[in-house]
Amino acid sequence: MSGRAKPRDQFLLTERELQTVALAADGLTLHSIARRLTVTYGAVQSRLKFARLKSGAPRTTALVHSVYASKQLPPPATEQPVPLSADQMQVLGYLSEGLTAADMRARVSWPEYRLRDAYADLLEALDAADRPAYAIKRAWAMGHLGQEQQPT
């Protein structure tokens, strides 16, 4: 058993949880979110943890995707899409599921450098260096992710 949570079709987050998820989707660090909301770092961790438990999302990237898909947050403003390669789209799909790099390695038969490059190139293309939750938001804004459309 992988220990990963199973995504739920229906879940409802509190206003505070949604506020915290929205800031995580904006790419803010936990410390930055805490300062912005004038709460403790631990409160931010707790809100995200409970939101992940309610949604069944194993990671914040999957939580952001689930919250947009469930329409609990309004969709991000539409942006001009950037072209993504097939490898980048596959990595984006894995990110939206909340997979870690180790989980991704277990799913693909690619050499490690190819996965590492696809991941780095994806974050760069979405202007989301070191902010995978923000990459999910940008992918939604560009139409690469959506309730009706998911990468394979």
N, C-alpha and C positions, 0 to 999 in steps of 0.2 A: 504494500500500500504506500502511495506516495506522500500521504499526509496533506495533500493540497485540498482545499475546500472545493466543494461543488457549487458552481454558480446557480443562483436562484432566479427564477423567472420574475417573482414578485417579492419586493422588499420595500420598506419605507424608512428613509433616514430622517433624523431630526433636523431642524433648521441649523443647529450648531454643527452637526456632522456634515451637512451639505456645504456650509460655509467653509469648513476646513478642507473638504474634498476639492472645492472650487479653487482654493488657494494652492493646494498641492498640484492641481491641474495647470495652474499658472506657472509652475516650476519653482515655487518657493521652497526653501528648506524648512524643516520642522522648526528650527529656531526662528526663522523669519516669520513663519505663520504664527508662532507664539507671540512674537512682538507685535505683529499686526492686529491680532485679536486680543491683546493684553491678557493672555492666559499663560500658564506654565507650559514648558516643554512637555511635561508629563501629560497635561490635559490634551495637547495636540496628539500625542501618541495614543492616548486612550480613545479619543474620538475616531481616529483612523482605524484603530483596532476594532472597535465596535461596529463601525461602518463596514469593514471587511467581513466581520462575522455575520452581520445581517445580510449582506449581499452574496456571501459565499466566495468572495474574491480572495485569492491567496496573496496578492500583492497590490500595492497602490495603483499600479498601471491598470490592472484588471478592474479595480474599483472605479477608477475614472471612466473607463470604457463602459462598465455596467451602469453607472449613474447617468451617463449620456444616453445609453440605449434605453434605459427605463424612463427617460424624459423627466427625471427629477431635477436636473439642471438644464437650463435652456441650451440649445446647441451653440457652440462657439460661432462667432461671426465668420461668414464664408470667406475663404481666402483662395487665391489663384493656386491651383494644384501644381506641385512640382512632380516631375516624372520620377517614378521609383522602379527599380529593377525587380525582376521576379524574386531574387534572393531577399531584397529589402522588404518586399511585400510579405514574404513568408516570415521574416523576423518580426515584422509589425504584427502579424497575426499572433505570433507567439507572445509578444509583449502584451497584446490586448487580453490574452489568456492569463497573464501574470507569471509566465515562465521565467526562470532565471537563466543565466548563460549556461549553467550546468544542465538544466532541464532541456534547453535548446540543443545542446551537444548530443544529448541522448536521442533526440528526435530526428536529427539529420545525419546523413552519411558523408557530409562534406568534411574536408580537412579543417582543422581548428582555425587556421588563418582565414579561411573563406567566411566562416561564421563571424569571426572577430571583425573582419573588414566590412561585411554586410551590416552588422550592428552599428559600427562606427559611421559608416556612410549614411545609414538611415537617420541617425541622430543629427548628422551634419546637414543632410538634405532638408530635414524638418526644422533646422536651426534650434536644436534642442540638446546641445552638448551636455552630457552628464545629467540630463533631466528627462528620464524616460516617461514620466507621467505627463510632462508637457508635450512630448512627442505624440502621445495618444490624443491630446487635445488638438494639436496642429493637424494630425491625420484626420480627425473628425471635421475640422474646419475646411480641409482641402477635399473632402469627399472620399478619402482612401478608406475610411471606416464609416460605418453607419449601421443603423438597425437592420436595414434591408440588405446591406452589402458588407461582407466580411472577407478578408483575404483568405485564401486557401493554403 
